[in-house]
Amino acid sequence: MKRLKLGLPAGSLQESALEIFKKAGYNISIGERSYYPYIDDEEIECVLIRAQEISKYVADGILDAGLTGKDWIVETGIEVEEVAELAFSKRGLRPVRLVLAVPHDSEIDAVADLEGKRVATELVETTKRYLKEKGVSATVLFSWGATEVKPPLLADAIAELTETGRSLKANHLREIETILVSTPRMIMNSASRKDPWKKKKVDHIVTLLKGALLAEQKVMLKMNVHCDNLGRVTALLPALRKPTVSALSEDQWVAVESVVEERAVRDLIYRLKEAGAEGIVEFPLNKIIP
């Protein structure tokens, strides 16, 4: 039987990755101290590994494909094929940013002010390249963790990944520049991508993952509408194409269904009711395949 060797990220992205795979239809379970999770697809062999290492193992052909952040693809400089961008993070759908940050009371206000200074970071090569592009000569120090606490004693500034900026603020740091915006990527090595079966398998996984991610931002609204009010109601309903309208057993009444942005529902429901909609029901969605 053909098998696809797939690398999944351990660490900060692990929980989010497993959750989105579950919504896509793949149940993955991890035993205690196990780096080889069970997945309910016998054609896939999963390996749980740190995101920092996935691109290397994919490039070397040890893994056919893997899920890792754009930040680590850039940091390693290893050539892999980026099959798809999958916009999720450890706390939600927002991307992460690699930012330069300094203490609130620091005299450093711009990248140029880092000349001759010390910058602590886990992404050393990315930070070095960025500073070189800006014409700044600084000492870039590898940080083994707890990077936010390094300034001002152990470093003058840090380059750190952040989603919300809350951790930086909690440690009395302020951002001065964004180096890189990163989202998870599905990657493959060129040999695996040229294999028709492996290419098709990964493309199928990506379609389901994208469908699950799209569904996280949307809900289904269903309601009953008298035909006299149908035009006013449908005018309020954005959909992938157009709202679905179907006849009810009661004359002059129809059922209307539409996929809408979840964040819009709070205000939309009241406007729909004012326009004549009745019996409005909201449904969560697992996947949307455009």
C-alpha positions in Angstrom: 0.0 0.0 0.0 1.2 3.5 -0.9 1.8 5.8 2.1 2.4 9.5 2.5 4.9 10.5 5.2 3.6 13.6 6.8 5.3 15.8 9.3 3.1 17.6 11.9 4.4 20.4 14.1 5.1 19.8 17.8 5.0 22.7 20.2 3.0 25.9 19.9 1.2 24.9 16.6 0.5 21.3 17.7 -2.9 21.8 19.3 -4.2 24.1 16.5 -2.9 21.8 13.8 -4.6 18.7 15.3 -7.8 20.6 15.8 -8.0 21.8 12.2 -7.1 18.3 10.9 -10.0 17.0 13.0 -12.4 19.6 11.5 -11.1 18.5 8.0 -12.1 15.0 8.8 -8.9 13.4 10.1 -8.9 12.1 13.6 -5.3 12.1 15.1 -4.5 10.7 18.5 -1.1 11.0 20.2 0.0 8.5 22.8 2.1 9.5 25.8 5.7 10.2 24.7 4.9 9.1 21.1 6.2 10.9 18.1 4.2 8.8 15.7 0.5 9.7 16.1 -2.3 7.5 15.0 -4.4 8.9 12.1 -7.5 7.3 10.8 -6.2 7.2 7.2 -4.1 4.2 6.5 -2.5 5.9 3.6 -0.9 8.5 5.8 2.0 8.0 8.2 2.3 10.9 10.7 5.5 12.1 12.5 5.3 14.7 15.2 8.3 16.9 15.1 9.3 20.5 15.9 8.3 23.0 13.2 11.9 24.2 13.1 13.0 20.9 11.7 10.2 19.9 9.3 11.5 21.8 6.3 14.9 20.0 6.5 13.3 16.5 6.7 11.0 17.3 3.9 13.8 18.7 1.7 15.9 15.6 2.4 13.0 13.3 1.4 12.7 11.7 4.8 9.2 13.2 4.8 7.1 13.6 1.7 5.2 16.6 3.1 4.9 18.7 6.2 3.2 21.5 8.0 5.5 24.3 9.2 5.6 28.0 9.6 6.8 30.4 6.9 9.2 31.8 9.5 11.1 28.5 9.7 11.2 28.0 6.0 12.8 31.4 5.7 15.1 30.8 8.7 16.5 27.5 7.4 16.8 28.8 3.8 16.1 25.2 2.6 14.4 24.8 -0.8 11.0 23.1 -0.5 7.8 23.5 -2.6 5.1 25.5 -0.8 1.9 23.8 -1.7 -0.5 26.0 0.2 -0.8 28.7 2.8 -3.0 27.7 5.7 -3.9 30.7 7.8 -4.1 29.5 11.4 -2.0 30.0 14.5 -1.8 28.7 18.0 -4.5 31.1 19.2 -6.7 31.5 16.1 -6.7 32.5 12.5 -4.4 35.5 12.7 -0.8 35.3 11.4 2.2 35.6 13.6 4.8 38.4 13.2 8.5 38.4 13.8 9.1 41.8 15.4 11.9 43.8 16.7 11.2 45.0 20.2 13.0 47.1 22.9 12.3 48.1 26.5 9.7 50.9 26.8 12.3 53.3 28.2 14.9 52.4 25.6 16.4 55.2 23.4 16.2 52.8 20.5 13.3 54.0 18.3 14.2 52.7 14.8 16.1 49.9 13.2 19.0 52.2 12.4 19.4 52.7 16.2 20.4 49.1 16.6 23.9 49.8 15.1 26.4 48.2 17.4 23.7 46.8 19.7 22.9 43.2 20.8 19.7 41.5 19.5 18.5 38.2 21.0 16.3 35.9 19.0 15.6 32.3 18.1 15.5 33.2 14.4 19.1 34.2 14.1 19.6 33.9 10.3 16.3 35.8 9.4 17.3 38.6 11.8 20.8 38.8 10.5 19.6 39.0 6.9 17.0 41.7 7.8 19.6 43.9 9.6 22.0 43.5 6.7 19.4 44.6 4.2 18.8 47.7 6.4 22.6 48.4 6.5 22.8 47.8 10.2 25.7 46.0 11.9 24.6 44.4 15.2 25.4 41.3 17.2 22.6 38.8 16.8 22.6 36.3 19.7 20.7 33.0 19.7 18.1 32.8 22.5 17.1 29.4 23.9 13.8 30.7 25.2 12.3 33.3 27.5 13.5 35.9 25.0 11.2 38.6 26.3 13.2 38.8 29.6 16.6 39.3 27.9 16.5 43.1 27.6 18.0 45.3 28.9 20.6 43.2 30.8 21.4 40.4 28.3 20.4 42.2 25.1 19.5 45.7 23.9 16.6 44.4 21.7 14.9 41.1 20.7 13.4 39.7 17.5 10.4 37.7 18.7 7.4 36.0 17.2 4.1 37.4 18.4 0.4 37.0 17.6 -1.2 39.6 19.7 1.7 41.5 21.2 0.4 40.9 24.7 3.5 39.0 26.0 5.7 41.8 24.8 3.6 44.4 26.6 3.5 42.3 29.7 7.3 42.3 29.7 7.4 46.1 29.2 8.6 45.9 25.6 7.5 47.9 22.6 7.7 47.0 18.9 9.8 49.1 16.6 9.6 47.1 13.3 8.0 44.0 11.8 10.6 41.7 10.1 8.4 39.0 8.8 4.7 37.9 8.7 4.3 34.2 9.0 1.5 31.6 8.5 1.6 27.8 8.4 2.5 26.3 5.0 2.0 22.8 3.6 5.3 21.9 2.0 6.6 19.0 -0.1 10.0 18.1 -1.6 10.2 18.2 -5.4 10.5 14.4 -5.8 7.3 13.7 -3.8 5.5 16.5 -5.6 6.3 14.9 -9.0 4.8 11.6 -7.8 1.2 11.7 -9.1 -0.2 9.7 -6.2 1.5 11.8 -3.5 0.6 15.0 -5.2 -3.0 14.1 -5.4 -3.0 12.9 -1.8 -1.6 16.2 -0.5 -3.8 18.3 -2.7 -6.8 16.4 -1.3 -5.6 17.0 2.3 -5.1 20.7 1.5 -8.6 21.0 0.0 -10.1 19.7 3.2 -7.9 21.8 5.5 -8.8 25.0 3.5 -12.4 24.0 3.7 -12.2 23.6 7.5 -10.4 27.0 7.9 -13.0 28.8 5.7 -15.8 27.3 7.7 -14.3 28.6 11.0 -15.1 32.1 9.9 -18.6 31.5 8.7 -22.0 30.1 9.7 -25.2 29.0 8.0 -28.3 31.1 8.5 -31.7 29.6 7.8 -35.1 31.4 8.0 -38.7 31.5 6.8 -39.8 34.5 4.7 -43.1 35.5 3.1 -42.7 36.2 -0.6 -43.7 39.8 -0.1 -40.5 40.3 2.0 -38.2 38.1 0.0 -36.4 40.9 -1.9 -35.7 42.8 1.3 -34.3 39.8 3.1 -32.1 38.4 0.3 -30.6 41.9 -0.3 -29.2 41.6 3.2 -27.7 38.1 2.7 -24.2 37.8 1.1 -23.4 34.2 0.1 -20.8 32.3 -1.8 -23.0 32.8 -4.8 -26.7 33.6 -4.0 -28.9 32.6 -1.1 -30.8 29.3 -1.5 -34.5 29.8 -1.7 -37.0 26.8 -1.5 -40.7 26.7 -1.3 -42.5 25.7 1.9 -45.8 23.8 2.2 -47.6 27.0 3.2 -48.5 29.1 0.2 -46.5 32.3 -0.4 -43.8 31.3 2.1 -40.2 30.2 1.4 -37.2 28.9 3.3 -34.0 30.9 2.8 -30.5 29.6 3.5 -27.2 31.5 3.3 -23.6 31.2 4.4 -22.5 34.4 6.1 -19.5 35.7 8.1 -19.9 34.8 11.7 -18.8 38.2 12.9 -21.6 39.8 11.0 -24.4 37.7 12.5 -24.8 39.7 15.6 -26.0 42.7 13.8 -27.5 40.9 10.8 -30.1 38.9 12.6 -31.9 42.0 13.9 -31.9 43.5 10.4 -33.3 40.3 8.9 -36.0 40.2 11.5 -36.9 43.8 10.6 -37.0 42.9 6.9 -39.6 40.2 7.6 -37.6 37.0 8.3 -39.0 34.6 10.9 -37.7 31.4 12.6 -34.1 32.4 12.1 -31.7 29.5 12.9 -27.9 29.7 13.0 -25.8 26.5 12.3 -22.0 26.0 12.7 -20.1 24.7 9.7 -17.3 22.1 9.6 -16.1 22.6 6.0 -16.8 24.8 3.0 -15.4 23.7 -0.3 -15.7 26.6 -2.8 
